[in-house]
Amino acid sequence: MSVVARFATLGGATVELQTLKFATRYAHGSRHLGVEEQTVDGIVWDCRGCGTRGTAVHGDPYQAHQRDQATRAANAHAAACRALPTA
């Protein structure tokens, strides 16, 4: 995983937006699941204070085309989270 952005929480911890690869049967642009699993680029965010992991639908990472959505969600979490940094 590679950190592409960090946001400060109210409690002083950080929320990290990270890229990763993951396996899915969902094909971007399709309304249906594909038969074959494929590896795609994705994005998740992790709060280093409260431990929350931000994902898209059904716990899957956001897909690369959803980066703006993931960024907004990470920033919104950071703006509300009061957890202190973990040791």
Wavefront OBJ file of the C-alpha trace (Angstrom):
o trace
v 0.000 0.000 0.000
v 1.075 3.534 -0.674
v -0.146 6.564 1.298
v -1.355 9.300 -1.060
v -2.879 11.749 1.476
v -3.181 12.332 5.217
v -5.814 14.264 7.143
v -5.544 15.416 10.780
v -8.331 14.385 13.155
v -9.699 16.585 15.937
v -7.873 14.392 18.449
v -4.511 14.733 16.708
v -4.407 11.355 14.953
v -4.255 10.990 11.172
v -6.493 9.461 8.552
v -4.412 7.970 5.741
v -5.704 7.537 2.200
v -3.902 4.551 0.644
v -3.775 2.905 -2.750
v -3.783 -0.885 -3.092
v -4.660 -3.696 -5.480
v -7.581 -6.009 -4.737
v -9.566 -8.788 -6.357
v -13.168 -8.166 -7.429
v -15.802 -9.468 -9.805
v -17.236 -5.967 -10.319
v -16.329 -4.339 -13.614
v -16.380 -0.521 -13.713
v -19.064 0.672 -16.092
v -21.086 -2.510 -15.797
v -24.260 -2.982 -13.790
v -23.519 -6.671 -13.296
v -20.884 -8.754 -11.623
v -18.527 -10.532 -13.951
v -17.886 -14.242 -13.768
v -14.115 -13.939 -13.546
v -12.382 -12.268 -10.641
v -9.945 -9.555 -11.674
v -7.275 -7.556 -9.847
v -7.853 -3.803 -9.927
v -6.407 -0.646 -8.390
v -8.239 0.595 -5.340
v -8.212 3.051 -2.461
v -9.046 2.769 1.249
v -8.644 5.100 4.180
v -7.552 4.133 7.682
v -7.953 6.224 10.832
v -4.865 5.865 13.029
v -6.876 7.089 16.008
v -10.092 5.053 16.221
v -9.126 2.288 13.777
v -11.993 2.821 11.344
v -11.335 1.692 7.758
v -13.265 3.476 5.054
v -14.444 1.347 2.168
v -17.017 1.521 -0.590
v -20.049 -0.749 -0.915
v -20.095 -4.084 0.984
v -16.666 -3.500 2.523
v -14.769 -3.559 -0.767
v -12.126 -0.881 -1.306
v -13.057 2.107 -3.427
v -12.055 1.567 -7.054
v -9.566 3.951 -8.651
v -12.304 5.952 -10.377
v -13.844 6.616 -6.920
v -10.777 8.422 -5.550
v -12.630 11.733 -5.072
v -15.363 9.945 -3.116
v -12.771 8.209 -0.920
v -10.933 11.488 -0.333
v -14.127 13.266 0.724
v -15.051 10.411 3.072
v -11.590 10.365 4.675
v -11.639 14.122 5.180
v -15.169 14.017 6.637
v -14.112 11.294 9.082
v -11.050 13.312 10.125
v -13.240 16.377 10.719
v -15.447 14.432 13.163
v -13.091 11.914 14.819
v -11.945 12.797 18.339
v -9.751 9.733 18.895
v -6.218 10.293 20.109
v -3.289 8.840 18.163
v -2.499 5.219 18.967
v 0.909 4.401 20.398
l 1 2 3 4 5 6 7 8 9 10 11 12 13 14 15 16 17 18 19 20 21 22 23 24 25 26 27 28 29 30 31 32 33 34 35 36 37 38 39 40 41 42 43 44 45 46 47 48 49 50 51 52 53 54 55 56 57 58 59 60 61 62 63 64 65 66 67 68 69 70 71 72 73 74 75 76 77 78 79 80 81 82 83 84 85 86 87
